[in-house]
Amino acid sequence: MKKIACLLFALTALPFLSFKQDFSKPVQLDWDTHFKGNPDNNSPFYALTAMTWRYSYNSTVYRNRVEIKLNNQVSIDKNRSWVKWDKIKNPEVRASLLHHEQGHVNIQYILLLEADRVLKNRTYSVKNYKAQISQLANEISNFFDTMQRNYDEETEHGSNHKMQARWDEIIEDKMNESLEALNTGK
C-alpha cells in the first residue's frame, strides 16, 4: 500500500468553522465540507488541515487580584485545507487519511480544553499579568505544536496503522481527561 502522507499546519487565517466556547466535542471532518482549498502540488503530502487557535481576554482587577474572562477558539480554515484527490481514489485510503486528519483536529480540541483550564485557573500578578498570560499561552501552543509533529512522525502521516491505533487511544484518553478536568474545575 502506498504511503499515505498528510501534514497539519497551524496557519493564521480567518476562522470559518470554530469550536468556540462549545467544548462538548471536536468538529468532525468531512472531505466535502472542510477541504475546499487548492492542493499544493509541490507538497509530498496528500492532505493538509489548516487550523488556528486564538484567544483573547478581558481583565478586571479586584482587591489586588486579576480576574480574566477568556474567549478561546479553534478554527478550521476550509479554504486553506486541501486534499490531493488523484492520490486517494481508493475508498479505504480516503477513509484512513480522513481518520488521520481527524486526529489532528482532536489534538487541537485538546489544546482548546487545556488552554481554557490553564489560563482561567491561574493567579496572575497585577503588575505583569499580560506577560504571564502571553507566556502561558505560548507554552500551551508550543506543547501542542510538538504533539502535532510527534503525531505525524510516529504514525508516519497515518500510514503506520499500528502507531495510528496507539495515537488514537492516546488522543481519546487525553480528550476524556481534559473534559473531566474542565468539568470539575481542576
C-alpha atoms as one frame of an Amber mdcrd trajectory, in Angstrom:
protein
   0.000   0.000   0.000   1.277   3.419  -0.858   2.494   5.505   1.995  -0.245
   7.914   2.975   1.032  11.310   3.869  -0.571  14.368   5.331   0.504  17.358
   7.313  -1.132  19.787   9.642  -0.127  23.389   9.631  -1.290  25.805  12.274
  -1.978  28.710   9.975  -3.150  32.152  10.819  -6.293  32.567   8.794  -9.816
  33.813   9.149 -11.864  31.336  11.143 -14.533  29.597   9.142 -15.538  26.738
  11.419 -14.865  27.141  15.108 -15.157  25.142  18.277 -15.657  28.482  20.061
 -16.902  28.022  23.615 -18.791  24.787  22.836 -16.385  22.350  24.424 -18.664
  19.322  24.146 -16.894  17.683  21.187 -14.476  18.385  18.350 -15.632  19.183
  14.830 -15.989  16.016  12.756 -14.132  16.418   9.476 -15.773  15.799   6.139
 -13.907  15.875   2.833 -16.616  17.862   1.050 -17.098  20.441   3.803 -13.628
  21.084   5.182 -11.217  20.681   2.247 -12.024  23.395  -0.312  -8.519  24.754
  -0.885  -6.287  24.126  -3.885  -3.699  21.413  -3.200  -0.027  22.265  -3.061
   1.318  20.102  -5.885   4.874  20.630  -4.611   3.988  19.106  -1.250   4.792
  15.417  -0.709   1.657  15.148   1.445  -1.812  14.100   0.351  -3.815  16.448
   2.582  -3.474  19.456   4.815  -5.852  20.615   7.538  -5.297  24.298   8.290
  -6.266  25.241  11.833  -5.781  28.244  14.077  -6.026  28.721  17.834  -6.969
  32.196  19.003  -7.575  33.551  22.440  -8.395  36.914  23.921  -9.498  38.043
  27.331 -10.948  40.869  29.333  -9.386  41.511  32.697 -10.651  43.018  35.908
  -8.535  43.892  38.918 -10.394  43.364  42.168  -8.715  43.628  45.595  -5.240
  43.263  44.156  -6.271  40.188  42.183  -6.680  39.817  38.419  -9.716  38.023
  37.063  -9.959  37.224  33.380 -12.845  36.396  31.106 -11.380  34.230  28.367
 -12.513  33.919  24.754 -10.837  30.790  23.430 -11.435  29.260  19.981 -10.011
  26.927  17.389 -10.986  27.172  13.753 -10.584  25.038  10.649  -9.952  27.103
   7.551 -11.707  25.123   4.834 -10.346  27.382   2.087  -6.739  26.671   3.077
  -7.282  22.985   3.841  -6.795  20.738   0.848  -6.584  17.173  -0.402  -4.994
  15.609  -3.476  -7.966  13.647  -4.790  -5.910  11.957  -7.517  -3.712  10.338
  -4.842  -6.545   8.894  -2.742  -9.001   7.272  -5.167  -9.306   4.092  -3.104
 -12.178   4.461  -0.563 -10.165   2.700   2.160  -7.224   5.056   1.648  -9.590
   8.050   1.744 -11.162   6.848   4.983  -7.780   6.156   6.553  -6.428   9.578
   5.604  -9.550  11.369   6.859  -9.258   9.429  10.115  -5.662  10.612  10.471
  -6.647  14.213   9.734  -9.402  13.915  12.360  -6.650  13.071  14.845  -5.109
  16.475  14.174  -8.464  18.157  14.810  -8.884  16.161  18.018  -5.441  17.242
  19.237  -6.404  20.852  18.537  -9.611  20.271  20.521  -7.495  19.106  23.470
  -5.491  22.333  23.120  -8.758  24.266  23.362  -9.783  22.443  26.543  -6.373
  22.706  28.168  -5.935  26.368  27.281  -9.296  27.155  28.831  -8.469  25.234
  32.002  -4.913  26.524  32.407  -5.451  30.162  31.508  -8.561  30.551  33.663
  -7.223  28.759  36.730  -4.068  30.748  37.393  -3.354  33.510  39.833  -1.830
  36.414  37.975   0.208  39.320  39.256  -1.489  42.682  38.898   1.781  44.215
  37.702   2.558  41.809  34.865  -0.486  39.606  34.209  -0.451  40.365  30.471
   3.072  38.976  30.126   2.182  35.983  32.305  -0.888  35.140  30.209   1.081
  35.555  26.994   3.869  33.298  28.277   1.406  30.596  29.354  -0.399  30.773
  26.021   2.913  30.407  24.162   3.856  27.400  26.304   0.497  25.757  25.598
   0.801  26.466  21.874   4.355  25.101  21.720   3.381  21.951  23.614   0.549
  21.172  21.197   2.605  22.070  18.110   5.112  19.468  19.294   2.317  16.980
  19.897   1.040  17.528  16.335   4.531  16.943  14.898   5.030  13.821  17.029
   1.649  12.502  15.889   2.651  12.855  12.232   6.151  11.463  12.718   5.169
   8.464  14.841   2.186   7.492  12.674   4.220   8.191   9.520   1.449  10.580
   8.499  -1.191   7.912   9.051   0.455   5.110   7.075   1.688   3.191  10.137
  -1.615   1.686  11.246  -0.238   0.185  14.472   1.055   3.582  15.623  -2.119
   5.281  14.386  -4.150   2.978  16.645  -1.828   3.774  19.562  -2.208   7.520
  18.962  -5.992   7.116  18.631  -6.003   5.753  22.190  -3.682   8.489  23.464
  -5.836  11.214  21.916  -9.102   9.698  23.189  -7.690   9.338  26.717  -6.382
  12.908  26.730  -9.695  14.286  25.413 -11.599  12.494  28.190  -9.085  13.615
  30.819  -9.235  17.227  29.633 -13.042  17.255  29.525 -13.224  15.820  33.030
 -10.716  18.384  34.351 -12.621  21.219  32.693 -15.951  19.997  34.084 -14.605
  19.551  37.619 -12.617  22.785  37.589  -9.259  21.072  38.237
